[in-house]
Amino acid sequence: MKVQNITNIEGFFKTVDACKGKIELVTGEGDRLNLKSKLSQYVSMANIFSNGEIPELEIIAYEKEDVDRMIEFMMNN
């Protein structure tokens, strides 16, 4: 799924942390980074945004409840 215009970075990571299954970030090169890993969160986000906003990400959630959780976050934030 593609997510766009994330301005609540802290809320985004809290949502990722609350997910039960694996959540991956797909890089522009096609690599997949495990967003449940704090190291991956810091490294990937430092490279993706510099002005406090994430314009667009492609993420993969493997559990339906996690997909629903991410969609709810995007609709309410």
Long-range contacts (C-beta under 8 A, 24 or more apart in sequence): 1-58, 1-59, 1-60, 1-61, 1-67, 1-70, 1-71, 2-56, 2-57, 2-58, 2-59, 3-54, 3-56, 3-57, 3-58, 3-59, 3-70, 3-74, 4-55, 4-56, 4-57, 4-74, 5-53, 5-54, 5-55, 5-56, 6-53, 6-54, 6-57, 6-77, 7-52, 7-53, 7-54, 7-77, 8-77, 9-45, 9-49, 9-52, 9-54, 11-73, 11-77, 12-54, 12-73, 12-77, 13-41, 15-69, 15-70, 15-73, 16-41, 16-70, 18-69, 19-61, 19-63, 19-65, 19-66, 19-69, 19-70, 20-63, 20-65, 20-66, 21-61, 21-62, 21-63, 21-66, 22-60, 22-61, 22-62, 23-59, 23-60, 23-61, 23-62, 23-66, 23-70, 24-59, 24-60, 25-57, 25-58, 25-59, 26-57, 26-58, 26-59, 26-60, 32-60, 35-59
